[in-house]
Amino acid sequence: MGPGTPNVPVPGGNGAGWKWNPDSGNTRGGTYGPDSWDRATQGNPPSASWDDNPGPNGVDHWDVKHGPKGPQQTDRYDEHGNPLTPDQAHGRPPKNANPMNISPPPGLGAKVANAAEWVATAIVFTAYMAFREATQ
């Protein structure tokens, strides 16, 4: 059920508050929905539920699903109403993360730091050393 009611406004709710809708078939016990909503003019109502099983590195959070007409959108918030990205909520590194935090040493240009150039340099050096050894 979560820590009280969601600490965020009802999306598209025009001042509506949240009310608990128990559902024994829901793994979270139910969802919160707006306490007033007109399906005829506002479309499907939004819902919110507390996710207390976000994965090993995730944080407990509110999943707030927008219900009005259009594509389904889910926003995530911590217990204080602060927005979270899906990656933050579920403990995944961002898709553009550098997991080993590798960067070239300071002062080296990008061309020198290029791994392919390092390999090429090593091959040329090895060939030079083999040639030198053979001609002595």
FENGI-V810172 format. One line per field, one symbol per residue. burial: b if it has 16 or more other C-alpha atoms within 10 Angstrom, else e. Layout:
burial: ???
//
This chain:
burial: beeebbebebbbbeeebbbbeeeeeeebebbbbbeebeeeeeeebbbbbbbeebeeebbbbbbbbbbbeeeeeebbbbbeeebbebebbbeeeeeeeeeeeeeeeeeeeeeeeeeeeeeeeeeeeeeeeeeeeeee
//
